[in-house]
Amino acid sequence: MSNVETIHNWLVAGGSSEEGRQFLFEFIQDKNLIRIFSRKTKYQDQIIRRVLAYKYNWKRPEEIKFRDEFPYLDDIGCPPELKILATDKITTYKKFKDAHKALFDCTTNEQQYLTAKLVIENYIDNTLIYNELKYYNKYKKLLGKHPIFASLNRLKELRRSSPIELIEKQTKLKENIWRIESELKKGDKPHLQVEREQRLKLRLAELEEVERLIESYR
């Protein structure tokens, strides 16, 4: 049996994670990358399966379409947090797929390491979003474990601020946003790119709400 057939059989049968790691390490030699994929967590296991499926051109049976799986997203009564997450999931999944594909085009160990990090971070965020959507679909209430809920709670706190407090927060947020954007432009720490992009997105949302509230007092 060829190597490809062996891995296809492993993917179909849902073989052990340890076997999957051994298959993966056969064509990934970088020690840093191996260290990333050696962490024995459920996220790593699923990522390894996806990497191998892509590498060896194996496709799962067709999955249920996103909107068909979560039809409540089109309901008027759907919590706005979930609508935001559903939109974010599309972006996060695209980043995951792009990084996933780029993993096999890397020419240096550093590129391989950073790309693998992007794969993992975006996969985890995508999974956290999916868990929120699936939980609401089953129980009709929010799970509330995704970081976005902490961010939305901060926005609620802003709405209880006085005009003076809002102006102070506006100044601090603009400074914070400028700092994050400068960090991203420098590109000196690509391993922090995802975390910085997420922080920037949250701060921009907070600034937008602060400025809307300031305007409402005029």
C-alpha positions in Angstrom: 0.0 0.0 0.0 1.4 3.4 -1.0 2.0 6.2 1.5 -0.9 8.2 0.1 -3.3 5.2 0.5 -2.1 4.7 4.0 -2.8 8.3 5.0 -6.2 8.3 3.2 -7.2 5.2 5.1 -6.1 6.8 8.3 -8.2 9.9 7.6 -11.2 7.8 6.8 -10.9 5.6 9.8 -10.0 8.4 12.2 -6.7 6.9 13.3 -4.8 7.9 16.4 -3.3 11.4 16.8 0.2 10.0 17.3 0.0 8.3 13.9 -1.1 11.6 12.4 1.9 13.4 13.9 4.3 10.8 12.5 2.8 11.2 9.0 3.0 15.0 9.3 6.6 15.0 10.5 7.7 12.9 7.5 7.4 16.0 5.2 7.9 18.8 7.8 11.5 18.8 9.1 11.6 22.2 11.0 12.1 21.6 14.7 10.1 24.7 15.7 7.2 23.6 13.6 7.3 20.1 14.9 7.2 21.5 18.4 4.0 23.5 17.6 2.3 20.4 16.2 3.5 18.2 19.0 1.2 19.8 21.6 -1.4 17.2 22.4 -4.6 19.2 22.4 -7.9 18.7 20.5 -7.2 21.7 18.4 -3.8 20.5 17.3 -5.2 17.0 16.5 -7.9 18.5 14.2 -5.4 20.8 12.5 -3.0 17.9 11.8 -5.9 16.0 10.2 -6.7 19.1 8.0 -3.1 19.6 7.0 -2.7 16.0 6.0 -6.0 16.0 4.1 -4.8 19.0 2.1 -1.3 17.7 1.6 -2.6 14.3 0.2 -5.6 15.7 -1.6 -8.3 14.0 0.5 -11.7 15.5 0.7 -14.4 14.9 3.3 -18.0 14.2 2.2 -19.8 17.4 1.5 -20.7 19.3 4.7 -23.9 21.1 5.5 -23.8 24.7 4.3 -23.2 27.3 7.0 -26.6 29.1 6.7 -28.4 25.8 6.5 -26.7 24.6 9.7 -27.6 27.8 11.6 -30.8 29.1 10.1 -31.6 31.2 13.2 -28.9 33.7 12.0 -31.5 35.2 9.7 -34.1 35.5 12.4 -34.9 39.0 13.8 -34.6 37.7 17.3 -31.1 36.3 16.8 -28.6 37.8 19.4 -26.5 40.5 17.6 -23.3 39.0 19.1 -23.9 35.8 17.1 -24.5 37.8 13.9 -21.1 39.5 14.5 -19.4 36.2 15.1 -21.0 34.6 12.0 -19.5 37.4 9.9 -16.1 37.1 11.7 -16.2 33.3 11.1 -16.1 33.8 7.3 -13.0 36.1 7.6 -11.3 33.8 10.1 -11.9 30.7 8.1 -10.6 32.3 4.9 -7.4 33.3 6.8 -7.1 29.8 8.1 -7.4 28.3 4.6 -4.9 30.8 3.1 -2.4 30.1 5.8 -3.1 26.4 5.5 -2.3 26.5 1.8 0.7 28.7 2.2 2.2 26.2 4.7 3.4 24.1 1.8 4.9 27.0 -0.1 7.3 28.1 2.7 10.9 28.3 1.7 12.5 28.9 5.2 12.0 27.5 8.7 10.9 30.9 9.9 8.2 31.2 7.3 7.0 27.7 8.1 6.9 28.4 11.8 5.0 31.7 11.4 2.6 30.3 8.9 1.8 27.3 11.1 1.2 29.7 14.0 -1.4 31.6 11.8 -3.0 28.2 10.9 -3.4 27.4 14.6 -4.5 30.8 15.8 -7.2 31.2 13.1 -8.3 27.6 13.5 -8.8 28.1 17.2 -10.8 31.3 16.7 -12.9 29.7 14.0 -13.6 26.8 16.4 -14.5 29.1 19.3 -17.0 30.8 17.0 -18.4 27.6 15.8 -18.9 26.4 19.4 -20.9 29.6 20.2 -23.1 29.1 17.2 -23.6 25.4 17.9 -24.4 26.0 21.6 -27.1 28.6 20.8 -28.5 26.3 18.1 -29.0 23.5 20.7 -29.9 25.4 23.9 -31.2 28.8 22.6 -29.0 30.7 24.9 -25.5 32.2 24.7 -22.4 30.2 25.7 -20.4 33.5 26.1 -16.9 32.1 26.0 -15.6 33.8 22.9 -13.4 36.9 23.6 -16.0 39.1 21.7 -18.3 38.9 24.7 -15.7 40.6 26.9 -15.3 43.3 24.3 -19.1 43.9 24.1 -19.2 44.1 27.9 -16.7 46.9 27.6 -18.9 48.7 25.1 -21.8 48.5 27.6 -19.6 50.0 30.3 -18.7 52.9 27.9 -22.4 53.8 27.7 -22.4 54.5 31.4 -19.5 56.9 31.2 -19.9 60.7 31.6 -19.0 63.1 28.7 -15.6 63.9 30.4 -14.8 60.3 30.9 -15.7 59.6 27.2 -13.3 62.3 26.0 -10.5 60.9 28.1 -11.2 57.4 26.8 -11.3 58.8 23.2 -7.8 60.2 23.6 -6.4 57.0 25.1 -8.0 54.8 22.4 -6.6 57.0 19.6 -3.1 56.7 21.1 -3.6 52.9 21.5 -4.8 52.5 18.0 -1.9 54.6 16.6 0.5 52.4 18.6 -1.0 49.1 17.3 -1.1 50.3 13.7 2.6 51.4 14.0 3.5 47.9 15.3 1.7 46.3 12.3 3.4 48.6 9.8 6.8 47.7 11.2 6.2 44.0 10.7 9.1 43.3 13.1 7.2 40.6 15.0 5.1 38.6 12.5 4.3 36.0 15.2 2.2 38.7 16.9 0.3 39.7 13.8 -3.0 37.9 14.6 -3.0 39.1 18.2 -2.3 42.7 17.1 -5.0 42.6 14.4 -7.5 41.4 16.9 -6.6 44.1 19.4 -6.8 46.8 16.7 -10.3 45.6 15.7 -11.5 45.7 19.3 -10.0 49.2 19.9 -11.5 50.6 16.7 -15.0 49.3 17.7 -14.6 50.9 21.1 -13.5 54.2 19.6 -16.5 54.2 17.2 -18.8 53.7 20.1 -17.1 56.4 22.2 -17.4 58.9 19.4 -21.0 58.0 18.8 -21.7 58.6 22.5 -19.8 61.9 22.5 -21.8 63.0 19.5 -25.1 62.1 21.3 -24.3 64.7 24.0 -24.0 67.6 21.6 
